[in-house]
Amino acid sequence: ALSFYMWNANLTLKIIECCKVLAPRTLTVIGGPSIGRNDKNAITILNKNPSLDIIVIDQGERSFAAVVERVLSKGVRRRYMFIDSIKGCLSRVHDSTSIVRGEKNHNIKGLETIPSPYLSGYLDRFLEEGFQPQLESTRGCPFKCTFCGYGDSFFSKIIKRDEDVIREELQYMAARSKTRELSITDANWGMLKGRDLRLSQFMLSLKKQTGFPLVTDWASSKVK
C-alpha cells in the first residue's frame, strides 16, 4: 500500500510493477491526493497499470480498513477477493476488465473516533529513528480551489479533532522524537482562530520546556 502524490507517482507505479514481478500474488493498493476523487481519473490509472489492484478513493482510514477486512475474510485469493466491490475503493472484477466502484465512505464525523497512532505506540519506532512527525488537527476545507485535492465537495466539511488528544500527542512526540521538527497537515492552519491560537500557544509553551517543536511547517489559512 503506497501513498500517491504528484512527486512520487511514477516511482510508486514502478515499485508496484516490480512487486508483481517478484511476487505475483502481492496485493497492491494506492491512495492519495494525485488520484483525487474523480472516478474517471482513477479508472484511467487502473487501466494503464495492470499491476495495480485497488485504488482507495474515499476517507483513507475506513476505505483501507475495508481492504484489510476483505483480505482477512477471503485471504489473498483473487477469485474470492475481487468477486465484488470494496467499500470506498475502485477495483477490478476478478478475471475481467471491468472496474467497479464500491459503496461510498462518507465523511468521518469526528476524527476523535479514530485512535491516535501516536498514543497507541504504533509510530514509536519512526519517532526514535528521527522521522519527522505530522500533526492533523482538522481535515477538510470549505474552499473550492481547483488546483487542490481538497477542492472536491466531499471534503468541504471541516472535521475537528479533540484538543486534549492533540495536546497529548504533542507531549508524546516531544518525549520521543529524535527530530525537533513538526509538520502540521491541516489545509488551513489558523482558520479556526481561537482554537488554533490555543494550540499554537501550547506548542510555544512546549517548545520552551522541551525544545520541541523547534521548527514547524503548515499551510496558512485562506481567510484573514
Secondary structure, DSSP 8 states (H G I E B T S, - for coil): -EE--TTTHHHHHHHHHHHHHH-TT---EEESTTTTT-HHHHHHHHHH-TT--EEE-S-HHHHHHHHHHHHHHH-S-HHHHTSS--TTEEEE-TTSS-EEE-------S-GGGS--TTTTTTTHHHHHTT---EE-SEE--S---TTSGGGSGGG-S-EE--HHHHHHHHHHHHHH-SS-EEEE--TTBTTTTHHHHHHHHHHHHHHHHH---SEEE--B-S--
